[in-house]
């Protein structure tokens, strides 16, 4: 081989190797597990191998592994804004291959009991609505409010058409299938697919809850999933929400804080199953 040919070959290898290295790094992107409160995140973080805590702004993250694969637990803090911000941080700082938002929720479906788990086939924003025009003294009725799709156009959200359609954020089909596949590992309740509603509102009006359940098929409500799903979709990151019912006022199901631990245990099984189905790492 001539010296010129050798140098050309070496140069080509140098170009290929970084590309291969980048691809390998991309394939090793972590799985991010989100929980809003310490009781929804720390239990999972304790199950990581070699966990290391990291603080970014007001948000905590734990880096570690499950079955040798990188997993990051994110304490998103409560509410739609916190959850969206934590998801954006995770997306830009860690480049995850998947995000699972999990934790507790209040029931909307009378058929579900405390400790039942909802796999979010869809999540919806229950805080984005347009009210009808009413004069002073005509009162307010939230059941008359129409969904407002904040992603529908670049113009005024209040002027968008199709006010009866609520934006649905679908779960990643593979993540959802894996979550379904480990149902048999859960013995504290049933596991069902459903719609998770999210908003910075704590609903205790049974008529309002019934309206959401009837109109938008919500199974449960909380304050984070839909906003995390929206940001994950923007970054094209596979996402699923998994929520356990900590209470259900539609059937007098009393609040139990231990449900948060049960949900993390279930999601741990989901993560293990998802890792096992990945291509050779």
C-alpha positions in Angstrom: 0.0 0.0 0.0 1.4 3.4 -0.9 1.8 6.1 1.7 -0.9 8.2 0.0 -3.4 5.3 0.0 -2.5 4.6 3.7 -3.2 8.2 4.7 -6.5 8.2 2.8 -7.6 5.0 4.5 -6.5 6.3 7.9 -8.4 9.6 7.3 -11.6 7.7 6.4 -11.4 5.6 9.5 -11.0 8.7 11.7 -14.2 10.0 10.1 -16.1 6.7 10.6 -15.0 6.1 14.2 -16.5 9.3 15.7 -19.8 8.5 13.9 -19.8 5.0 15.4 -19.0 6.4 18.8 -21.9 8.9 18.5 -24.3 6.1 17.5 -23.2 4.0 20.4 -23.7 6.9 22.8 -27.1 7.6 21.3 -28.1 4.0 21.8 -27.0 4.2 25.4 -29.2 7.2 26.1 -30.9 6.7 29.5 -34.4 5.9 30.4 -35.9 8.8 32.5 -38.3 8.0 35.3 -40.3 11.1 36.5 -42.0 11.6 39.9 -43.3 14.9 41.1 -42.8 14.5 44.9 -40.1 12.8 47.0 -42.6 10.0 47.8 -43.1 9.5 44.1 -39.3 9.5 43.2 -37.0 8.6 46.0 -38.2 5.0 46.3 -37.2 4.3 42.7 -34.0 6.2 43.1 -33.0 3.9 45.9 -33.5 0.9 43.6 -30.9 2.2 41.1 -27.5 0.6 41.1 -24.7 3.1 42.1 -27.1 6.1 42.2 -25.6 9.6 42.2 -27.7 12.6 42.9 -27.4 15.7 40.8 -29.1 19.1 41.2 -30.0 21.3 38.2 -31.7 24.5 39.2 -34.5 23.5 41.6 -34.8 19.9 40.2 -33.2 16.7 41.5 -32.0 13.9 39.3 -30.4 10.6 40.3 -28.2 8.8 37.8 -27.7 5.1 38.1 -28.4 1.8 36.3 -30.9 -1.0 36.2 -29.6 -4.3 34.9 -26.6 -2.4 33.7 -28.5 0.1 31.6 -28.5 3.8 32.4 -31.6 5.1 34.2 -32.2 8.6 35.5 -34.9 9.4 38.1 -36.2 12.9 37.9 -38.1 14.7 40.7 -40.1 17.1 38.6 -41.8 18.9 41.4 -45.6 19.4 41.4 -47.6 21.1 38.6 -47.6 21.6 34.9 -44.9 24.2 34.6 -42.4 22.3 36.9 -43.1 19.1 35.0 -42.6 20.7 31.6 -39.4 22.4 32.7 -38.0 19.1 34.2 -38.8 17.3 31.0 -37.0 19.9 28.9 -34.0 19.7 31.2 -33.9 15.9 30.9 -34.3 16.1 27.1 -31.4 18.6 26.6 -29.1 17.4 29.3 -29.4 13.6 29.1 -30.9 12.8 25.6 -33.1 9.9 26.9 -34.3 7.1 24.8 -37.6 7.1 26.7 -39.5 9.0 29.4 -41.9 7.4 31.9 -43.9 9.9 34.0 -45.4 8.1 37.0 -46.9 8.7 40.4 -50.2 9.1 42.1 -53.6 10.4 40.8 -57.2 10.9 41.9 -59.8 8.7 40.3 -62.4 9.8 37.8 -63.7 6.4 36.9 -66.0 4.9 39.6 -65.0 1.4 38.4 -61.4 2.0 39.6 -60.2 1.5 43.1 -57.3 2.8 45.2 -54.1 1.0 44.1 -55.5 0.4 40.6 -53.0 1.5 38.0 -53.8 3.5 34.8 -51.5 3.1 31.8 -52.0 6.4 30.0 -52.9 5.5 26.4 -53.5 9.2 26.1 -53.0 12.2 28.4 -55.0 15.4 28.1 -54.7 18.9 29.5 -57.7 19.6 31.7 -56.7 23.3 32.3 -56.9 24.6 28.7 -60.5 25.8 28.1 -62.4 28.7 26.5 -65.4 30.0 28.4 -68.6 31.1 26.6 -69.4 34.8 26.6 -71.6 35.7 29.6 -72.7 39.1 30.8 -72.2 40.2 34.4 -74.6 38.4 36.7 -75.1 35.4 34.3 -72.8 33.2 36.4 -70.3 30.6 35.5 -70.6 26.9 34.6 -67.4 24.9 33.9 -69.4 22.2 32.1 -70.0 24.7 29.3 -66.4 25.4 28.8 -64.8 24.1 25.5 -61.3 22.7 25.1 -58.7 25.1 23.8 -55.9 23.5 21.8 -52.8 25.5 22.6 -50.9 23.8 19.8 -53.6 24.3 17.0 -52.1 27.4 15.4 -49.7 30.3 15.8 -52.6 32.8 16.1 -54.8 33.6 19.0 -55.7 30.4 20.9 -59.1 31.9 21.7 -60.0 32.2 18.0 -59.1 28.7 16.9 -61.9 26.5 15.6 -63.0 23.0 16.6 -63.6 24.0 20.2 -65.1 20.6 21.1 -61.9 18.7 20.4 -59.4 18.2 23.2 -55.8 17.6 22.4 -54.7 14.1 23.2 -51.0 13.1 23.7 -50.7 9.4 22.8 -48.3 7.1 24.6 -45.5 5.5 22.6 -46.9 2.2 21.4 -43.8 0.1 22.4 -43.6 1.6 25.9 -47.4 1.0 26.3 -47.0 -2.6 25.1 -44.2 -3.3 27.5 -46.1 -1.7 30.4 -49.0 -4.0 29.5 -46.7 -7.1 29.4 -45.9 -6.9 33.1 -49.4 -6.7 34.4 -49.1 -10.1 36.1 -46.3 -8.8 38.4 -48.8 -6.4 40.1 -51.0 -7.9 42.8 -52.3 -4.8 44.7 -54.9 -3.9 42.1 -55.8 -4.1 38.5 -53.9 -2.4 35.6 -55.9 -0.8 32.8 -55.3 1.4 29.9 -57.0 4.8 30.1 -56.8 8.6 29.7 -54.8 10.6 32.3 -56.0 14.2 32.8 -53.6 16.9 34.0 -54.1 20.4 35.3 -53.0 22.8 38.1 -56.3 22.2 39.7 -57.4 19.8 42.5 -61.0 18.8 41.6 -63.3 17.8 44.3 -66.6 18.6 42.6 -68.2 15.3 41.6 -70.3 16.8 38.8 -67.1 18.3 37.2 -65.2 15.0 37.6 -68.2 13.2 36.0 -68.2 15.7 33.2 -64.5 15.1 32.4 -65.0 11.3 32.6 -68.0 11.4 30.3 -66.8 14.0 27.8 -63.1 13.1 27.6 -63.0 9.5 29.0 -60.6 10.5 31.8 -59.7 7.6 34.2 -57.8 9.8 36.6 -56.4 13.3 37.2 -53.1 14.7 38.4 -50.9 17.7 37.7 -48.0 16.6 35.5 -48.4 13.9 32.8 -49.9 15.9 29.9 -47.3 18.7 30.2 -44.5 16.2 30.2 -46.0 14.3 27.3 -46.3 17.6 25.3 -42.6 18.4 25.8 -41.5 14.9 25.1 -43.4 14.9 21.9 -41.7 18.2 20.9 -38.3 16.5 21.4 -39.6 13.3 19.7 -38.8 11.2 22.8 -41.0 8.0 23.4 -43.2 8.7 26.4 -45.8 7.0 28.6 -47.6 8.0 31.7 -48.3 5.5 34.4 -50.4 6.5 37.4 -51.8 4.7 40.5 -55.0 5.8 42.1 -54.1 7.2 45.6 -57.8 8.1 46.1 -61.1 8.1 44.3 -63.9 10.3 45.6 -66.3 9.0 43.0 -66.5 5.8 45.1 -65.3 6.9 48.5 -61.8 5.5 48.0 -59.7 7.0 50.8 -56.3 8.5 50.2 -53.4 6.1 50.8 -49.8 7.6 50.4 -48.3 4.1 50.1 -49.8 3.8 46.6 -46.9 5.9 45.4 -44.4 3.2 46.4 -46.5 0.6 44.7 -46.5 2.5 41.5 -42.7 2.9 41.5 -42.4 -0.9 42.1 -44.6 -1.5 39.1 -42.7 1.0 36.9 -39.4 -0.7 37.9 -40.7 -3.9 36.4 -41.7 -2.0 33.3 -38.2 -0.6 33.0 -36.6 -4.0 33.4 -38.9 -5.4 30.7 -38.2 -2.5 28.4 -34.4 -2.9 28.8 -34.7 -6.6 28.1 -36.4 -5.9 24.8 -33.8 -3.4 23.6 -31.4 -4.4 20.8 -28.0 -5.7 22.0 -26.4 -2.9 24.0 
